[in-house]
Structure formats: C-alpha cells, structure tokens
Amino acid sequence: MIEALLSIIIPESWVTDISKKYSAKIEFVECMPFGKKGGRGLVELGGDKATIELIVKEIKTHPAVCRAEISFRNDGKASGYIITNKCVACEALSRSECFLRSATSIGNGKVLWRVVTGRKKSLASLVRDLKSVGCQIEVKSITKVEGSGMLTRRQDEVLRLALERGYYDCPKKTTIRDLARELNISPSALGEILQRGERAILEDYFRRRR
C-alpha cells in the first residue's frame, strides 16, 4: 500500500470558499460520495464560537450544499454532517481506486487529502482526473504504509472505543446508542462508521490471504 498527501483546491466547493475566508480548522472525519455528483461528510470545526457560528450559517446557504446539520459539543468544537449536490473532487475519487483517509483545510482555499491505494498508477490516474475537472493539485508526499492502511483516523478511534467498551463481546456490554452518546454523534452516523471500518479490515484481511 502507498499513502499520498495531496494539497487540493476544489472549484465551486463550500470548503474552498470557507477556508479562503476564515482561519478556523475544518476536518473531515469521514467522507463518501453522495448520488452521482455529490458528496457527504462528517466534519469537525475548530475555532472560537462566534466564528464557527458564521461558518455554519455560510455552509447552510452555500449553493453546493443541500443539507447541513452541525451542533456544538461540550469541548467547544462543532461537529455534524454536510451533504453536497455537486463535488467534482468526490466524483473523481469515486471513479478511482484510491481511498480517502482524511481531509483537513489548511487555509487559502486548500484542503490536504490523505489517500491510500495499492498502486502508484491508481494515484497518478486520480491526480490526472482531478486536474481535468478543474482542481488545482499538488502532490506533497508519497510513502509506503504497512499494515491496515485502509482505516481513517475516525474509524480507528471509533472501532477502538467499541472494542474497549465491549461492543464486540458476546453478549454485548454496551449498545450503539451508548457509544454514540459517548462520541456525541447520532447512532446512524456511528453505525455507518463502524460498518465502513469493519469492511476495510475484512477486505485487508482477505487480500492478505490471497
């Protein structure tokens, strides 16, 4: 497996527009395609409360966003999910053989993507595709990764907590609702993260047995 860091500016994207205007950190803890042209993601917003409130208001009124549900947490950050009806980068990613592990705004409209794939050819194809749809992109680094590089940071965090709390014990020592409450997310969002993480682990396991 290889992991690449890509600095990318996505045209007509809410995250590009917001990160040009505000210095608050935007982190995608889970990203996936939505429909044929859109995307959906679980996000965390960091910064002072007044700035985050302005950001949330602008996200909800952005022409590319069809739905956004974001709320403040006890630690002062805000988190929630955003669904877009158009994202050329999401389309390109869904056509590729690459997997997005994380995405974080780094200012000036740029987002740092961390992607993994099994072949350099797949990464090169993704870069070409992103450029062809108008994205400005810079490959920051390419490294080899050992072990299960398919888990996102959020999947790793959630699966680890579920295991520690006894969610995978028989009988279960906790429920998905209790875990969701501890993580301050909805049970449906947690269920999706668990399912995608479990699938990544299984795919990696059976790939190694071939």
N, C-alpha and C positions, 0 to 999 in steps of 0.2 A: 504494500500500500504506500501511496505517497500523499503528502499533505501540502497544500499550497495556500499562501496568503495573497489575496488579490485586493488591491485598492480599486474601488469602482465608483463611478458617478453614473447614476441611473436616470435617464431622461424622463420627465413627467412623473416623477416619483415623490410621494409625500416626504419620505425620509431625506431625500436630497434637498428639497425645499426647506424643510425644518432645520436640518443641520447647517445650512448656509446662514440661517437667521439667528439660531440660538446655539449656545455652547453646551447645553445640557446633554448628557450622555444617553444615547438610545441603544439599547442592546436587545437583539432578537434571541430569545432563549429557545425558540422553536419556529421553524419556517417550513412552509409547504405550499405547493400550487393550489389554486382555487379556480375551478371551472377550466375554461380553455385558455383564458388570457390573464387571469388574476392570481393573487397570492393571499395567503393568510399567515399570520404570525402571532406568537405570544411575545410580548415586549415588556421591557422594564425601562422606566425613565428615571434618571437621576438628576438632581439639581434642587434648587430652592423651590418651595411650594408654589410661589407666585408665578415663576417661570414655567413650571410644569403645567399649571392651570391654563396658561396662554397656549402652550404647545398642544394640549389636549383639545382645546377649542379649535385650533387651526387644523389639527388632524381630522376632526369630525366634519369640517367644512371643505376639506381638500377634494377637488373634482375626481381624483382617482380612488378615493375611499368610499366604499358603500356601507360600511358598518364599523363602528369602533366602540368598545366597552372597556374603559380604563378607570381604575379606582386607586385611591391612596392606601398604603399599607402602614402598619404600625412602625416600621423602620424609617418612615419618611419618604420612601420611594413610591412610585406608582407603577402598577402593572395591569395588564389586560390583553385583549386581543384586537387585532385590526385586520379587516378583510378589504382587499382592493379589487376593483373590477378590471384593472389593467396594470400589468407589470411586465415589461419586456424582458427584464432580467430573470423573473420567475419562469417565464415561458422558455427562455434559453436553457435554464437549469433543468427544467422538466424534460427537455429533449436530450439532455446529456447523460453520460454515465458517471457523473460526479455527484457527490452528496455534500450538502451544506451543513457544516458542524456548528457554525456560529456566524453572526454578523453584528458589527458594532460601528456606530457612527464615530468618525474621527475628525469631524469639522470640515468646513469649506465644501459641504455637499458630498463628501466622500464617505463610503462605508467600507470597512475592512471585512472581507469574506474569508472564512477559513473553510476550505473544501478538501475532501479526500476522494481518491479514486484509485483504481487498480493499475491504470496505465497512463503514461505521460501523453500518449496520443489522445486520450479522452479529455485531458486537461487542455491540450492545445486546441482541440475542437471546440470546447466550451469558450475559450478566450476569443477565438475567431467569430463564433456565433454572437457573443456579447458585443463585440465591436461592430458586427454587421447590423445590429438593431439600434446602434447609436450610443452604446455605453462607452464611456472613457475608462480604460482599464490599465492597470499596471501590476505586473507580477512581482510581488515583493520578495518572495522566497519559495523554494520547493525543497521539501525534506522527506526522507523515508520515515515511516512510522511503524512501530512494532506492536503486536497485539491487536486488540479490537479497537481500531481507529474509527469505527463507524458511529460510536455514541457521541452525541452532542454533550456539552457541559451540563445542560439541564437534564437530559436523560440519565447521565451518570449520577447526578445529585438525587434525582427522584427515585431511581432504581435502588440506589444505595440505602436511602432512607426507608423505602418499602421493605427491603430485606432486613434492616436493623430492627424495624418495628414489628416484624413477624407477619407481614402481609403474605409471604410465600410459605409460611408454616401450614401444617395441616393438623388440627384445624387452625384457621387464621387467628392471629392475635390482635389484628386491627382491621378496620374496614377502609374502603376507598374514600368514604366521607370523612373519616377521622384524619386520614393522610392529607386530603385536600384542605381541610381546615388548618392543619399544621403548616402547610405550604402556602396558604392564603390564595388558593386558586379554586376553580369550580371542579366538582367531581368529573364532569365530562371532559374538561381540559386535561385533568390528571390521567384519566383513562386513556386518552389519546397518546399522551407522552409515554405512558407505560407500554402501550401496545407497540408503538414505533420503536422504542428501545429494546423490547423483548424480541421483536422481529430482527433488528440489527444484530443482536447477539446470536440468534439462531442461524441467520444467514452466514455470519462469520464462522460459526462452529462447523456447519456442514460444508462450507467452502474449504476449510482446512482438512476435512476428511476425504476429499476427492483424490 
